[in-house]
Amino acid sequence: MSVRWGAGPTSTWVAGGVVVVALGALAVLAWWPSRTEGPPAAATATAKRGNVTTTVSAAGTVTAVNSRTLSFGASGTVDVVKVKAGDTVKAGQVLARLATDDLAEAVGNATDGVDAAEDALSRAEDAAQAQSAAVEAQAKAQASASAPSAGPSGGANPSGGNSTGGNSSGANADQNGGGTDAVLSATQKLNNAKLTLTDAERSLAGASMTAPVAGKVLSVSGAVGSRVSTGSAFIVLGGLTDVAVAARFTEADVSSLKLRQPATVAVADDDSQEYAGAVSQIDPVGTASGRLVTYGATITFTDPPADLLLGQTVNVIVTTSAATGVIYVPSAAVTGVRADTGTVTVRTTGGEVSRAVELGLRGDLSTEIKSGLVEGDVVLLTR
């Protein structure tokens, strides 16, 4: 490439490193050395004091730790559903209700049955009492009639007294037995009637479904007009303060996980806000998908957030090990690593010096230096 300037009989141009000056037909050549670039300066970093950590990460979803499956305490037709999935409810709030006409009628019929059984028992007791009184009067009369009388010799008449007394005892037993049986039967019927009333009242109360705790409705499996059975799942409720994160870690990462390790949770589409937590559960059995094996783990929040949605996708970072308040350099500054030793190149006023160092925790980005460097030393990044 050449650059030319000037006009007329005199002109000058540059070609490579040569300057050519032309005066009419005369040209003068001059050597102009080309400029060459030197090697780029090596990148450096400064040894600092701080924290070195190793972490593992995974995607997870917000879930309820103790979800509750709610059902009606009676069978019937759904009359009212007051909530839908995603709604937040208070403890004691009515969530749904069955039609109660038939249930209320059953309570009324059971109440009438108890009243009738009580009347029957009262009549049986009165009859038994009257029968007992009659038997007692008869016994007294017989005892008086069979009292011993003085004979010619002044002795008692043993035959009459003994015979009459025996017959009276048998009659008394028969009559008392009949009265007792009637009272017992009436008592049993009253107890059964009361049980029927209790069941009817329980069914009527079970027609109204209320929230046992404050929470968020996860699902509603029925609608108005549908038939339900006692105990069948109808609403699933998750607690507001017992949310956690369910995450799956790879087979390589799960070996570093331990209970109570600190973790941070961030919403997948918004990393500006992080929530503190800790590992609370690690599944002992993995799940295979092709050649990939993952293990489930639960991350419990230190302070459960109120603005996270159940089922929301989050990113989880678990700190598996940490060294705090130590001297560290970027891991790219350390070469020749063998066991707990390595080499760094230190830039000094006298030039660059290779120095052996003792290594501590080798973190994700930085490496702890136990000895060989001091805070403020400048080291070269070699990779």
C-alpha positions in Angstrom: 0.0 0.0 0.0 1.3 3.5 -0.7 0.2 7.0 0.3 0.8 9.9 -2.0 0.5 13.6 -1.4 1.5 16.8 -3.1 0.9 18.0 -6.7 2.7 19.5 -9.6 6.3 18.7 -10.4 7.0 17.8 -6.8 5.2 15.0 -5.1 5.8 12.7 -2.1 4.4 9.3 -1.3 5.1 6.4 1.1 5.3 2.8 0.0 5.8 0.3 2.9 8.8 1.7 4.8 10.2 3.8 1.9 9.6 7.6 1.4 9.8 8.6 -2.3 10.1 12.3 -3.1 9.8 13.2 -6.8 11.1 16.6 -8.2 10.0 16.5 -11.7 11.9 13.6 -13.3 14.2 13.2 -10.2 13.1 10.9 -7.5 14.7 10.7 -4.0 14.3 7.6 -1.9 14.4 7.6 1.9 14.0 4.6 4.3 11.2 4.9 6.9 11.1 1.8 9.2 7.7 0.2 9.6 6.0 0.2 13.1 5.6 -3.3 14.6 3.3 -4.3 17.5 4.9 -5.9 20.6 3.4 -8.9 22.5 0.3 -7.9 24.6 0.8 -7.4 28.3 -0.1 -10.4 30.5 -3.3 -10.1 32.5 -2.8 -9.7 36.2 -4.9 -10.0 39.4 -4.3 -8.9 43.0 -4.3 -11.3 45.9 -7.3 -10.4 48.1 -8.8 -11.4 51.4 -12.4 -12.7 51.3 -14.4 -15.9 50.9 -13.9 -18.9 48.7 -16.8 -21.1 47.9 -17.8 -24.2 45.9 -21.4 -24.5 44.8 -23.7 -26.7 42.8 -26.8 -25.5 41.1 -30.1 -26.8 39.7 -33.5 -25.7 38.5 -36.4 -26.3 40.8 -40.1 -25.5 41.5 -41.8 -23.9 44.5 -44.0 -26.5 46.2 -45.9 -26.9 49.5 -44.2 -28.9 52.1 -47.4 -30.1 53.8 -50.3 -29.9 51.3 -53.6 -31.0 52.7 -56.3 -32.9 50.7 -59.7 -31.9 51.9 -62.9 -33.8 51.5 -66.6 -33.6 52.6 -67.8 -35.4 55.7 -70.9 -36.6 53.9 -72.0 -37.8 50.5 -74.2 -35.6 48.4 -74.5 -33.1 45.6 -72.1 -30.1 45.5 -74.2 -26.9 46.0 -71.6 -24.2 46.3 -67.9 -23.9 45.5 -66.4 -20.6 46.7 -62.8 -20.9 45.7 -60.6 -21.8 42.7 -57.0 -22.9 42.2 -54.6 -20.1 43.2 -56.9 -18.4 45.7 -55.5 -17.6 49.2 -57.8 -18.5 52.0 -57.9 -17.9 55.8 -58.3 -20.6 58.5 -61.9 -21.5 59.1 -63.1 -20.0 55.7 -65.9 -21.9 54.0 -64.6 -23.4 50.7 -67.5 -25.4 49.5 -70.9 -26.8 50.6 -73.2 -29.7 49.7 -76.9 -29.4 49.3 -78.3 -29.9 52.8 -82.1 -30.6 52.3 -81.8 -34.4 52.6 -79.2 -34.1 55.4 -81.3 -31.7 57.4 -84.3 -34.1 56.9 -82.2 -37.0 58.2 -81.4 -35.0 61.3 -85.0 -34.3 61.9 -86.0 -37.9 61.5 -83.2 -39.0 63.8 -84.3 -36.4 66.4 -87.9 -37.8 66.2 -86.5 -41.3 66.7 -84.6 -40.3 69.8 -87.8 -38.7 71.3 -89.8 -41.8 70.5 -87.2 -44.1 72.1 -87.1 -41.9 75.2 -90.9 -42.2 75.5 -90.7 -46.0 75.0 -88.0 -46.3 77.7 -90.0 -44.2 80.1 -93.1 -46.4 79.6 -91.0 -49.5 80.0 -89.5 -48.2 83.3 -93.0 -47.2 84.6 -94.3 -50.7 83.7 -91.3 -52.3 85.3 -91.8 -50.2 88.5 -95.5 -51.0 88.6 -94.8 -54.7 88.1 -92.2 -54.7 90.8 -94.6 -53.0 93.2 -97.3 -55.6 92.5 -94.9 -58.4 93.0 -93.7 -57.0 96.3 -97.3 -56.5 97.5 -98.2 -60.1 96.4 -95.1 -61.4 98.3 -96.1 -59.6 101.4 -99.7 -60.9 101.2 -98.5 -64.4 100.8 -96.0 -64.1 103.6 -98.8 -62.9 105.9 -101.1 -65.7 104.9 -98.5 -68.3 105.4 -97.4 -67.0 108.8 -97.2 -70.0 111.3 -100.2 -70.4 113.6 -100.3 -72.1 117.0 -101.6 -75.7 116.9 -102.9 -77.9 119.7 -99.3 -78.6 120.7 -98.3 -74.9 120.2 -96.0 -75.8 117.2 -95.8 -74.2 113.8 -97.3 -75.5 110.6 -94.2 -76.1 108.5 -95.8 -77.5 105.4 -98.0 -74.7 104.4 -95.4 -72.0 105.0 -92.7 -73.7 103.1 -94.9 -74.5 100.1 -96.4 -71.1 99.7 -93.0 -69.4 100.1 -91.5 -71.4 97.3 -94.3 -70.6 94.8 -94.0 -66.8 95.6 -90.3 -66.8 94.9 -90.8 -68.3 91.4 -93.5 -65.9 90.5 -91.4 -63.0 91.6 -88.5 -64.1 89.5 -90.6 -64.5 86.4 -92.3 -61.1 86.7 -89.2 -59.2 87.5 -87.4 -60.9 84.6 -90.0 -59.6 82.1 -89.8 -56.1 83.4 -86.0 -56.0 83.2 -86.0 -57.3 79.6 -88.4 -54.6 78.5 -86.3 -51.8 80.1 -83.1 -53.2 78.6 -84.6 -53.5 75.1 -85.9 -49.9 75.3 -82.5 -48.6 76.5 -80.7 -50.3 73.6 -83.2 -48.8 71.2 -82.6 -45.3 72.7 -78.8 -45.7 72.4 -79.2 -46.7 68.7 -81.4 -43.7 68.1 -78.9 -41.4 69.6 -76.1 -42.9 67.5 -78.2 -42.4 64.4 -78.8 -38.7 65.4 -75.1 -38.2 66.0 -74.3 -39.6 62.5 -76.9 -37.4 60.9 -75.7 -34.3 62.7 -72.1 -35.2 61.7 -73.1 -35.6 58.1 -74.9 -32.2 58.1 -71.8 -30.6 59.6 -69.6 -32.4 57.0 -71.6 -30.8 54.2 -69.7 -27.6 54.8 -65.9 -27.7 53.9 -63.7 -25.2 55.7 -60.0 -24.4 55.5 -58.1 -26.0 58.5 -55.3 -23.5 58.1 -54.5 -20.4 56.1 -53.2 -21.4 52.7 -53.4 -21.4 49.0 -55.8 -23.5 47.0 -53.7 -25.8 44.7 -56.6 -27.6 43.0 -60.4 -28.1 43.0 -61.5 -31.4 41.6 -65.3 -30.9 41.5 -67.9 -28.4 40.4 -71.4 -27.4 41.4 -73.9 -30.2 40.7 -71.3 -33.0 40.9 -71.9 -36.0 43.2 -69.3 -36.7 45.8 -68.7 -39.4 48.4 -67.6 -39.1 52.0 -63.8 -38.9 52.1 -63.2 -38.4 48.4 -60.6 -35.7 47.6 -62.2 -32.4 46.5 -59.7 -29.6 47.3 -56.0 -29.6 47.8 -54.7 -26.8 50.0 -51.1 -25.7 50.5 -49.9 -23.8 53.6 -48.7 -20.2 53.1 -45.7 -20.5 55.5 -44.5 -24.0 54.6 -43.4 -23.5 51.0 -40.2 -25.0 49.8 -38.3 -25.7 46.6 -38.1 -29.1 45.0 -35.0 -29.4 42.8 -33.2 -32.2 41.0 -29.4 -32.4 41.0 -27.2 -34.5 38.8 -25.4 -37.6 40.0 -22.1 -35.7 40.0 -23.4 -32.8 42.1 -25.5 -34.7 44.6 -22.4 -36.3 46.1 -21.5 -32.9 47.4 -24.9 -32.2 49.0 -25.4 -32.5 52.7 -28.3 -31.5 55.0 -28.4 -28.0 56.3 -26.0 -26.6 53.6 -26.9 -23.0 52.9 -28.6 -22.2 49.6 -29.9 -19.2 47.7 -33.1 -19.3 45.5 -33.8 -16.9 42.7 -36.8 -16.7 40.4 -35.9 -18.0 37.0 -36.9 -14.9 35.0 -35.7 -12.4 37.7 -32.4 -12.8 39.4 -32.6 -9.4 41.1 -34.1 -10.9 44.3 -32.7 -13.9 46.1 -34.1 -15.9 49.1 -32.0 -17.7 51.7 -32.6 -21.3 52.5 -31.0 -24.6 53.3 -31.0 -28.2 52.2 -33.6 -30.1 54.3 -34.0 -33.4 52.4 -32.0 -35.4 49.9 -33.7 -38.3 48.1 -31.8 -41.6 48.6 -32.9 -43.0 45.2 -32.3 -41.3 41.9 -34.4 -41.1 38.8 -33.0 -42.2 35.4 -33.9 -40.5 32.2 -31.9 -42.1 29.5 -28.3 -42.0 30.7 -28.9 -39.1 33.0 -29.6 -39.8 36.7 -30.9 -37.1 38.9 -31.6 -36.9 42.6 -34.4 -34.9 44.2 -33.6 -32.5 47.1 -35.8 -30.1 49.1 -34.6 -26.6 49.9 -36.5 -25.0 52.8 -36.6 -21.2 53.1 -35.1 -19.5 56.1 -37.9 -16.9 55.9 -40.8 -18.2 53.7 -41.6 -15.5 51.1 -45.1 -14.5 50.5 -44.8 -13.4 46.9 -43.6 -16.7 45.4 -46.2 -18.8 43.6 -46.6 -22.5 44.1 -45.3 -24.2 40.9 -43.1 -21.3 40.0 -39.7 -22.1 38.4 -36.6 -21.0 40.4 -32.9 -21.4 40.2 -31.1 -22.9 43.2 -27.5 -22.5 44.2 -26.2 -24.6 47.2 -22.9 -23.7 48.8 -21.2 -27.1 49.4 -18.0 -25.7 51.1 -16.6 -22.3 52.1 -13.5 -20.7 53.4 -14.1 -17.3 54.9 -11.6 -14.4 55.5 -8.8 -16.0 53.6 -6.2 -14.9 51.0 -7.3 -15.9 47.5 -6.4 -15.4 43.9 -8.3 -16.3 40.7 -7.9 -20.0 40.0 -6.4 -19.0 36.5 -3.3 -17.7 38.3 -2.4 -21.1 39.8 -0.4 -23.6 37.8 1.3 -26.9 38.5 -1.2 -28.0 41.1 -0.2 -31.1 42.9 -2.2 -32.1 46.0 -2.1 -29.0 48.2 0.6 -27.1 46.4 0.9 -25.0 43.3 2.8 -22.3 41.5 2.0 -18.6 40.9 4.0 -15.9 39.0 4.3 -12.8 41.1 5.1 -9.4 39.5 7.6 -7.5 41.6 9.6 -4.3 41.1 12.5 -6.5 40.1 10.5 -8.5 37.6 8.3 -11.6 37.5 9.1 -14.3 40.0 7.7 -17.8 40.1 6.7 -18.7 43.7 5.4 -22.0 45.3 2.3 -21.6 47.3 0.2 -23.8 49.7 -3.3 -24.2 48.5 -6.5 -24.4 50.6 -10.0 -24.6 49.2 -10.2 -24.6 45.4 -13.5 -22.8 44.7 -15.6 -22.3 41.6 -13.6 -19.2 40.5 -11.0 -18.6 43.1 -8.4 -20.6 45.1 -7.4 -20.1 48.7 -3.7 -19.4 49.3 -2.6 -20.6 52.8 1.0 -19.5 52.4 3.3 -18.0 49.8 1.4 -14.8 49.1 0.2 -11.8 51.1 -2.7 -9.6 50.5 -1.9 -7.1 47.7 0.5 -9.2 45.7 0.1 -9.0 42.0 0.0 -12.3 40.1 -0.1 -13.2 36.5 -3.1 -15.0 35.0 -1.7 -17.8 32.9 -4.9 -19.3 31.6 
